[in-house]
Amino acid sequence: MSTPSPPYFSVIIVGAGPTGLTMGNLLGMYGIDALILEHNAGLSECPKAISLDDEGLRICQAMGLSHAVIENVLLDIDAHYISGKRYLARVAPTSKRNGYPLISTFHQPEFEATLLHGLKRFPCVSVQFQHTVETFEQSDTGVVLSVRTPGGILKTFECSYLLACDGAKSTIRRQLGIPMHGLTYSQKWLVVDTINDDDPSAVATFFCNPDRPAVTVPAPHDSRRWEFMLLPGERDDDLLRDEKIRTLIQQVGGSRNPQISRRCIYTFHAALAQTFSKGRVFLLGDAAHLMPPFGGQGMNCGLRDAHNLSWKLQLVLQGLASPALLDTYSQERHEHVAQMIWLSKFLGKIIMPTSKPVALLRDGAFLALNNIPIIREYLTEARLKPQPRYKHGFIHIYGARESRTIAGMMLPQPEVKTSQGNTTLLDNILGNGFALLRLHHNPDEAFASLKADIWQRLGVRFVSIENDFDIFPLNQHNLFILVRPDRYIYGVFGVELADTFAVAFQKNLFRR
């Protein structure tokens, strides 16, 4: 009698946090069979992350969950950096380049519950709690996992690709032997969440006070987060007492009787895995990178990881691209995450100085900078945040100026009006695959010259746009823009180079 084969899945995701659940939803949108394994009995009740940026909300839109997520999001908040009674910077961005406000806040347990509920739409995606991955082995054809079930039985699973979304202490990363490079901050921080907050202002305030740096961030449903740096010699237990927390909150102008829902002590890290992949195993989210919270980018980077990798897995698993395409995941994401870690560390250097001479130098520098209108606008519009752009990876940059200008950039997402007269965000028109855009007045004529079969084979959606909205360089009607499923621009070509571009695109998909 033959032994039954272990359960097989195209993709196994380890970890049911925001990144793992996002990946499950994105793969479900593509019809890819996937299993999520989580060692805990259910979702985490710990509200760790709090900031959701415009790119993160755009990814929620790609999952078909933007409306459900936004129900529990505090949209469009500002950020003020204060030293004493002086403003160092007021960050109040007006841009909605990606279709959403630049800074919003959320409650992580609600967000994860929305993502988990979203998986019910997809029969091809399942979740198993209280399943712990103990070991795995990979070969040229797949990955075999040994998993401890709730009953203590060791069970074997097989998959084509294994995704490690198992957090900062990732056992999969350690088993792969991938080192993390970076630093651990010597300062600890007290993090407190309160409910029924009576401050209506939608402003995150960074108290750049050398006596004790602190932060307060408004959150949905009249809740609020408070963060206070521990000073040398202070004990964790003392800072966690109710009366001490109340005193700290009152010292920065908060409620005299805050209702505390959570308290903990954190040590911040800034670390980056040497690589995000090894063979058929990929690192995402905190398993691949850690950063201090000052830029609000930790979880958002995990969502970007999932968006970048999901469509590449779909193409490879469905035979529409070679496995070499997956190598571009680490190539693209590693560089972009490094920029976000830099941003978080830079903001930390503004907030955290406890030396009064250093703080005075900082204050003087910002006073001078704010007297320069172009720099004041730069700070107000949060342009310090690196704009998403891939310079290397799955993109096509050639000598033409148009290509060098926008290839590798993220496509903006304005509101558009359809031919039926409806107003919607652009991504709703583009679909969840590749899209080919052209500035043209006649949709029937716009793409008639394209004969290559690669467009039909990939299900590329043709979108004709009548009015320019700062996407099309030089307002040229003979240009096509190929947009990837994650909304990054793959490349640009003119009518006369359509066949040449299609051949190069196909070669890039199937490169070895």
PLY file of the C-alpha trace (Angstrom):
ply
format ascii 1.0
element vertex 512
property float x
property float y
property float z
element edge 511
property int vertex1
property int vertex2
end_header
0.00 0.00 0.00
1.52 3.35 -1.09
2.00 6.21 1.37
-0.31 9.17 0.59
1.44 12.27 -0.73
1.74 15.26 1.63
-0.69 18.13 1.06
0.63 20.35 -1.74
0.16 24.11 -2.25
1.69 26.39 -4.84
2.59 28.84 -2.06
2.85 28.42 1.70
2.93 31.60 3.78
4.28 31.40 7.32
2.76 34.06 9.56
-0.74 35.58 9.68
0.30 39.14 10.43
-0.48 42.08 8.11
2.11 41.06 5.49
1.13 37.38 5.38
-2.59 38.16 5.23
-2.00 40.77 2.51
-0.07 38.23 0.46
-2.89 35.71 0.93
-5.45 38.21 -0.39
-3.30 39.22 -3.36
-2.65 35.59 -4.33
-6.36 34.93 -3.95
-7.08 37.74 -6.41
-4.85 35.90 -8.89
-6.44 32.51 -8.21
-3.21 31.03 -6.80
-3.69 28.25 -4.23
-2.00 29.16 -0.97
-1.88 28.07 2.67
-1.16 30.42 5.59
0.33 28.78 8.68
0.27 30.66 11.99
1.69 29.29 15.24
-0.62 31.38 17.45
-4.22 30.35 18.18
-5.60 33.44 16.42
-4.75 36.90 15.23
-2.65 39.15 17.43
-4.55 41.53 19.70
-1.47 43.73 20.03
-1.78 47.04 18.11
1.86 47.42 17.04
1.81 49.47 13.82
-0.41 52.54 13.64
0.43 54.37 10.38
-1.00 53.50 6.97
0.33 55.62 4.10
-1.06 56.34 0.65
0.79 53.42 -0.93
-0.52 51.08 1.76
-4.10 52.17 1.10
-3.52 51.74 -2.63
-2.46 48.14 -1.96
-5.66 47.64 0.06
-7.46 48.82 -3.07
-5.56 46.22 -5.12
-6.87 43.57 -2.70
-10.43 44.80 -3.21
-10.61 45.81 0.45
-10.13 49.58 0.43
-13.71 50.37 1.50
-13.67 47.80 4.32
-10.28 49.03 5.57
-11.16 52.73 5.42
-14.15 52.16 7.71
-11.63 51.80 10.54
-9.01 54.33 9.45
-8.45 57.93 10.58
-7.69 59.53 7.22
-5.41 62.44 6.45
-3.59 63.53 9.59
-0.80 66.10 9.91
2.48 65.83 11.80
3.98 68.59 13.94
7.56 68.59 15.24
7.82 70.78 18.32
10.74 71.90 20.49
9.46 73.70 23.57
6.91 76.20 22.21
8.57 76.43 18.80
7.55 74.49 15.71
10.47 72.85 13.94
8.25 71.65 11.10
4.57 71.36 10.21
3.95 68.43 7.88
0.53 68.84 6.24
0.74 67.18 2.81
-1.95 68.07 0.30
-0.88 65.63 -2.43
-2.97 62.56 -3.19
-0.63 61.24 -5.86
-1.66 57.65 -5.10
-5.34 58.45 -4.68
-5.23 58.59 -0.87
-3.91 60.92 1.86
-0.22 60.62 2.61
-0.65 59.94 6.35
-3.49 58.01 8.02
-3.73 55.88 11.15
-5.42 52.57 11.92
-5.96 49.98 14.65
-3.90 46.91 13.77
-6.20 44.21 15.23
-9.13 45.64 13.21
-6.97 45.81 10.10
-5.84 42.19 10.45
-9.43 41.05 11.07
-10.49 42.79 7.83
-7.70 41.06 5.91
-8.59 37.67 7.41
-12.25 38.13 6.53
-11.18 39.09 3.01
-9.67 35.63 2.53
-13.15 34.10 2.73
-13.67 35.31 -0.83
-11.09 32.84 -2.11
-11.63 29.05 -1.91
-8.03 28.65 -3.07
-6.57 30.27 0.10
-6.79 28.72 3.56
-5.45 29.55 7.03
-4.45 27.11 9.74
-3.76 28.48 13.22
-1.70 26.71 15.87
0.55 25.23 13.20
4.27 25.77 13.79
6.90 25.25 11.10
9.78 23.37 12.69
12.04 22.59 9.74
12.01 22.79 5.95
14.11 21.56 3.06
14.14 22.95 -0.43
15.18 21.39 -3.72
15.17 22.42 -7.36
11.49 21.50 -7.61
9.93 22.62 -4.31
10.00 22.97 -0.55
9.04 20.33 2.04
8.00 21.54 5.51
7.68 19.73 8.82
4.84 21.37 10.74
3.69 20.77 14.34
-0.12 20.65 14.52
-2.30 21.69 17.50
-2.40 18.06 18.63
1.40 17.86 18.69
1.63 15.72 15.57
4.42 16.43 13.08
2.88 16.81 9.63
4.53 17.26 6.23
3.47 19.88 3.67
4.87 20.59 0.23
4.89 23.78 -1.84
6.56 25.35 -4.83
7.46 28.52 -2.92
7.73 29.33 0.78
7.14 32.87 2.06
8.49 33.83 5.47
6.21 36.45 7.01
7.08 35.21 10.50
8.27 38.45 12.04
11.42 39.99 13.47
12.62 36.74 15.08
11.95 34.76 11.89
12.91 31.12 12.38
12.90 30.65 8.62
15.43 33.45 8.12
17.66 31.91 10.78
17.42 28.45 9.19
18.39 29.98 5.85
21.43 31.57 7.49
20.60 35.04 6.15
22.18 37.69 8.42
20.53 40.96 9.46
22.71 44.07 9.25
21.96 47.19 11.26
21.71 48.48 14.80
19.63 48.23 17.95
18.92 51.57 19.65
20.18 51.84 23.20
17.10 53.82 24.25
13.94 52.00 25.28
10.51 53.55 24.69
7.29 53.30 26.65
4.34 52.81 24.29
0.83 53.47 25.64
-2.55 53.25 23.90
-5.55 55.10 25.35
-9.26 55.06 24.49
-12.08 57.62 24.73
-9.57 60.38 24.09
-11.09 63.86 24.21
-8.57 65.58 21.90
-10.29 66.02 18.50
-7.19 67.21 16.61
-6.00 65.00 13.74
-2.35 65.81 14.37
0.56 63.57 15.31
2.87 65.57 17.56
6.58 64.85 18.01
7.86 66.51 21.18
11.56 67.01 20.38
12.33 67.76 24.01
15.86 66.90 25.23
14.48 66.37 28.75
12.33 63.51 27.41
11.49 62.99 23.71
7.87 61.92 23.24
5.28 61.31 20.53
1.47 61.30 20.43
-0.54 60.00 17.48
-4.34 60.16 17.06
-6.00 56.89 16.07
-9.49 55.82 14.94
-12.48 55.60 17.29
-11.24 58.33 19.68
-8.12 56.39 20.61
-4.58 57.71 20.83
-1.02 56.43 21.09
1.65 57.90 23.35
5.36 57.12 23.22
7.98 58.26 25.74
11.71 57.65 25.72
13.09 56.03 28.87
15.93 58.02 30.42
19.16 56.54 31.80
18.60 54.76 35.11
14.82 54.41 34.74
13.32 50.97 35.36
10.71 49.40 33.11
8.40 48.54 36.01
8.32 52.13 37.26
7.37 53.52 33.85
4.56 50.98 33.41
2.66 52.14 36.53
-0.66 53.96 35.98
0.31 57.03 37.96
3.60 57.44 36.08
1.88 57.09 32.70
-0.73 59.68 33.68
2.00 62.11 34.76
3.89 61.69 31.48
0.76 62.24 29.39
-0.20 65.33 31.38
3.31 66.78 30.99
2.82 66.95 27.20
-0.68 68.39 27.42
-2.75 65.21 27.36
-5.83 64.25 29.35
-5.66 64.40 33.14
-7.34 61.00 33.38
-6.41 58.93 30.33
-8.10 55.53 29.93
-5.19 53.17 29.33
-5.89 50.16 27.14
-2.33 48.92 26.59
1.19 49.59 27.76
4.56 48.04 26.89
8.25 48.79 26.60
9.89 48.59 23.18
13.45 48.65 21.94
13.68 50.00 18.41
15.79 48.39 15.70
17.06 49.43 12.28
18.10 46.29 10.45
18.01 44.87 6.94
18.42 41.27 5.82
21.40 40.75 3.53
19.05 39.36 0.90
15.29 38.83 0.78
15.41 35.43 -0.90
17.32 32.21 -1.09
16.27 29.59 -3.61
12.53 29.07 -3.35
12.18 30.84 0.00
11.40 34.55 0.33
11.48 36.94 3.30
8.78 39.60 3.66
7.88 42.22 6.26
9.66 42.19 9.61
11.39 38.94 8.68
13.31 40.98 6.09
13.59 44.43 7.66
13.10 46.36 10.89
12.96 50.11 11.36
12.16 52.59 14.13
8.57 53.90 13.97
9.31 57.58 13.38
8.57 57.42 9.64
5.56 55.14 10.05
6.96 52.84 7.36
7.52 49.44 9.03
4.24 47.74 8.14
3.84 49.70 4.92
7.11 48.25 3.66
5.75 44.76 4.36
2.64 45.52 2.30
4.88 46.72 -0.55
6.87 43.48 -0.32
3.69 41.46 -0.79
2.48 43.60 -3.69
5.84 43.32 -5.45
6.15 39.53 -5.11
2.56 38.37 -5.58
2.16 39.05 -9.30
5.63 37.71 -10.04
4.69 34.43 -8.35
1.49 34.35 -10.37
3.32 34.74 -13.70
5.91 32.08 -12.82
3.39 29.57 -11.45
1.18 29.98 -14.51
4.10 29.55 -16.91
3.96 33.14 -18.16
7.48 33.98 -16.99
10.65 32.15 -16.02
11.60 31.71 -12.34
14.37 34.27 -12.91
11.67 36.94 -12.61
11.51 36.18 -8.89
15.13 37.29 -8.49
13.98 40.86 -9.09
11.96 40.82 -5.84
14.99 41.13 -3.59
16.74 43.41 -6.08
13.90 45.92 -6.13
12.65 45.77 -2.58
16.03 45.70 -0.82
17.07 49.09 -2.19
13.70 50.72 -1.52
13.47 49.41 2.06
17.01 50.68 2.72
15.78 54.17 1.77
12.86 53.89 4.21
15.18 52.75 7.01
17.32 55.81 6.27
14.22 58.04 6.52
13.19 56.48 9.85
16.68 56.86 11.30
16.93 60.46 10.07
13.64 61.41 11.71
14.84 59.67 14.87
17.91 61.90 14.90
15.61 64.93 14.86
13.34 63.65 17.62
15.65 61.82 20.01
18.57 64.12 21.01
18.78 64.40 24.79
21.82 66.69 24.73
20.70 70.30 25.08
23.57 71.72 22.97
22.71 69.29 20.17
19.02 70.19 20.48
19.88 73.92 20.28
21.88 73.34 17.08
18.95 71.37 15.64
16.47 74.08 16.55
18.64 76.78 14.99
19.01 74.80 11.78
15.25 74.34 11.44
14.62 78.02 12.22
16.89 78.96 9.33
15.42 76.35 6.98
11.85 77.44 7.65
12.75 80.96 6.44
13.40 79.53 2.96
9.99 79.13 1.27
11.00 76.28 -1.06
12.40 74.23 1.85
9.41 75.02 4.07
7.13 73.71 1.31
9.40 70.67 0.90
8.92 69.83 4.59
5.19 70.65 4.63
4.48 68.34 1.69
6.56 65.50 3.24
8.85 65.37 0.20
11.61 64.14 2.48
10.00 60.70 2.13
11.76 58.93 -0.77
9.45 58.56 -3.74
9.00 54.97 -4.85
11.18 54.22 -7.85
13.05 51.13 -8.98
16.31 51.77 -10.84
17.10 48.09 -11.31
14.98 44.96 -11.67
12.06 44.14 -13.95
11.96 47.43 -15.84
12.99 48.53 -19.32
15.10 51.67 -19.54
16.67 52.58 -22.84
18.17 55.73 -24.34
15.02 57.71 -25.08
14.40 60.61 -22.70
10.82 59.49 -21.98
12.04 56.07 -20.88
14.77 57.44 -18.64
12.30 59.90 -17.11
9.52 57.59 -15.93
10.50 53.90 -16.28
10.67 52.40 -12.76
8.43 55.08 -11.22
5.10 54.37 -9.61
2.21 55.46 -11.80
0.14 58.22 -10.16
-3.48 57.39 -9.41
-5.81 60.31 -10.11
-9.57 60.21 -10.21
-10.71 59.65 -13.79
-14.02 59.87 -15.60
-15.00 56.86 -17.69
-16.66 57.00 -21.11
-19.93 56.19 -19.29
-19.52 59.34 -17.21
-18.63 57.60 -13.92
-15.83 58.92 -11.69
-13.43 56.41 -10.17
-9.78 55.92 -9.22
-7.49 54.93 -12.08
-6.50 51.52 -10.69
-10.13 50.42 -10.84
-9.88 50.86 -14.61
-6.46 49.22 -14.95
-7.46 45.93 -13.27
-5.01 43.77 -11.32
-2.71 42.76 -14.18
-0.52 44.55 -16.70
-2.01 47.62 -18.38
-0.97 49.50 -21.48
-1.82 53.21 -21.54
-1.95 55.63 -24.43
-2.96 59.27 -24.65
-5.45 59.15 -27.50
-8.88 60.52 -28.35
-10.17 57.34 -30.03
-10.03 54.05 -28.06
-10.76 52.03 -31.22
-7.71 53.42 -32.99
-5.31 53.78 -30.04
-4.06 50.18 -29.97
-4.94 48.97 -33.46
-1.28 48.95 -34.53
-0.19 46.52 -31.80
0.12 43.05 -33.35
2.36 41.13 -30.90
0.58 38.20 -29.21
2.32 38.81 -25.85
-0.33 41.41 -24.99
-3.20 38.94 -25.36
-1.27 36.10 -23.71
-0.70 38.18 -20.57
-4.23 39.59 -20.62
-2.85 43.13 -20.82
-5.62 45.70 -20.44
-5.57 48.51 -23.02
-6.59 51.88 -21.58
-7.00 54.95 -23.75
-6.84 58.28 -21.93
-8.15 61.45 -23.52
-6.71 64.08 -21.18
-3.12 64.20 -19.93
-2.65 64.04 -16.14
1.13 64.41 -15.82
1.81 60.78 -16.75
2.56 61.14 -20.41
5.87 62.93 -21.03
5.87 65.81 -23.49
2.17 65.21 -24.17
3.06 62.83 -27.02
0.20 60.85 -28.51
2.45 58.25 -30.14
3.72 56.93 -26.78
2.58 53.80 -24.95
3.23 53.21 -21.24
3.36 49.65 -19.93
2.35 49.46 -16.26
3.09 46.45 -14.05
0.44 44.90 -11.79
2.00 46.66 -8.79
1.55 50.00 -10.63
5.23 50.60 -11.36
5.98 51.68 -14.91
7.82 48.90 -16.76
8.70 51.00 -19.79
7.70 53.44 -22.52
7.74 52.99 -26.28
6.64 54.79 -29.41
4.42 53.44 -32.17
7.42 52.82 -34.41
9.12 50.65 -31.75
6.08 48.59 -30.73
7.31 45.28 -32.18
10.85 45.76 -30.91
9.58 46.57 -27.43
7.26 43.53 -27.37
10.14 41.21 -28.29
12.38 42.72 -25.58
9.55 42.49 -23.02
9.00 38.80 -23.76
12.74 38.09 -23.54
12.84 39.83 -20.16
9.93 37.69 -18.91
11.68 34.48 -19.91
15.27 35.37 -19.19
17.44 32.70 -17.58
0 1
1 2
2 3
3 4
4 5
5 6
6 7
7 8
8 9
9 10
10 11
11 12
12 13
13 14
14 15
15 16
16 17
17 18
18 19
19 20
20 21
21 22
22 23
23 24
24 25
25 26
26 27
27 28
28 29
29 30
30 31
31 32
32 33
33 34
34 35
35 36
36 37
37 38
38 39
39 40
40 41
41 42
42 43
43 44
44 45
45 46
46 47
47 48
48 49
49 50
50 51
51 52
52 53
53 54
54 55
55 56
56 57
57 58
58 59
59 60
60 61
61 62
62 63
63 64
64 65
65 66
66 67
67 68
68 69
69 70
70 71
71 72
72 73
73 74
74 75
75 76
76 77
77 78
78 79
79 80
80 81
81 82
82 83
83 84
84 85
85 86
86 87
87 88
88 89
89 90
90 91
91 92
92 93
93 94
94 95
95 96
96 97
97 98
98 99
99 100
100 101
101 102
102 103
103 104
104 105
105 106
106 107
107 108
108 109
109 110
110 111
111 112
112 113
113 114
114 115
115 116
116 117
117 118
118 119
119 120
120 121
121 122
122 123
123 124
124 125
125 126
126 127
127 128
128 129
129 130
130 131
131 132
132 133
133 134
134 135
135 136
136 137
137 138
138 139
139 140
140 141
141 142
142 143
143 144
144 145
145 146
146 147
147 148
148 149
149 150
150 151
151 152
152 153
153 154
154 155
155 156
156 157
157 158
158 159
159 160
160 161
161 162
162 163
163 164
164 165
165 166
166 167
167 168
168 169
169 170
170 171
171 172
172 173
173 174
174 175
175 176
176 177
177 178
178 179
179 180
180 181
181 182
182 183
183 184
184 185
185 186
186 187
187 188
188 189
189 190
190 191
191 192
192 193
193 194
194 195
195 196
196 197
197 198
198 199
199 200
200 201
201 202
202 203
203 204
204 205
205 206
206 207
207 208
208 209
209 210
210 211
211 212
212 213
213 214
214 215
215 216
216 217
217 218
218 219
219 220
220 221
221 222
222 223
223 224
224 225
225 226
226 227
227 228
228 229
229 230
230 231
231 232
232 233
233 234
234 235
235 236
236 237
237 238
238 239
239 240
240 241
241 242
242 243
243 244
244 245
245 246
246 247
247 248
248 249
249 250
250 251
251 252
252 253
253 254
254 255
255 256
256 257
257 258
258 259
259 260
260 261
261 262
262 263
263 264
264 265
265 266
266 267
267 268
268 269
269 270
270 271
271 272
272 273
273 274
274 275
275 276
276 277
277 278
278 279
279 280
280 281
281 282
282 283
283 284
284 285
285 286
286 287
287 288
288 289
289 290
290 291
291 292
292 293
293 294
294 295
295 296
296 297
297 298
298 299
299 300
300 301
301 302
302 303
303 304
304 305
305 306
306 307
307 308
308 309
309 310
310 311
311 312
312 313
313 314
314 315
315 316
316 317
317 318
318 319
319 320
320 321
321 322
322 323
323 324
324 325
325 326
326 327
327 328
328 329
329 330
330 331
331 332
332 333
333 334
334 335
335 336
336 337
337 338
338 339
339 340
340 341
341 342
342 343
343 344
344 345
345 346
346 347
347 348
348 349
349 350
350 351
351 352
352 353
353 354
354 355
355 356
356 357
357 358
358 359
359 360
360 361
361 362
362 363
363 364
364 365
365 366
366 367
367 368
368 369
369 370
370 371
371 372
372 373
373 374
374 375
375 376
376 377
377 378
378 379
379 380
380 381
381 382
382 383
383 384
384 385
385 386
386 387
387 388
388 389
389 390
390 391
391 392
392 393
393 394
394 395
395 396
396 397
397 398
398 399
399 400
400 401
401 402
402 403
403 404
404 405
405 406
406 407
407 408
408 409
409 410
410 411
411 412
412 413
413 414
414 415
415 416
416 417
417 418
418 419
419 420
420 421
421 422
422 423
423 424
424 425
425 426
426 427
427 428
428 429
429 430
430 431
431 432
432 433
433 434
434 435
435 436
436 437
437 438
438 439
439 440
440 441
441 442
442 443
443 444
444 445
445 446
446 447
447 448
448 449
449 450
450 451
451 452
452 453
453 454
454 455
455 456
456 457
457 458
458 459
459 460
460 461
461 462
462 463
463 464
464 465
465 466
466 467
467 468
468 469
469 470
470 471
471 472
472 473
473 474
474 475
475 476
476 477
477 478
478 479
479 480
480 481
481 482
482 483
483 484
484 485
485 486
486 487
487 488
488 489
489 490
490 491
491 492
492 493
493 494
494 495
495 496
496 497
497 498
498 499
499 500
500 501
501 502
502 503
503 504
504 505
505 506
506 507
507 508
508 509
509 510
510 511
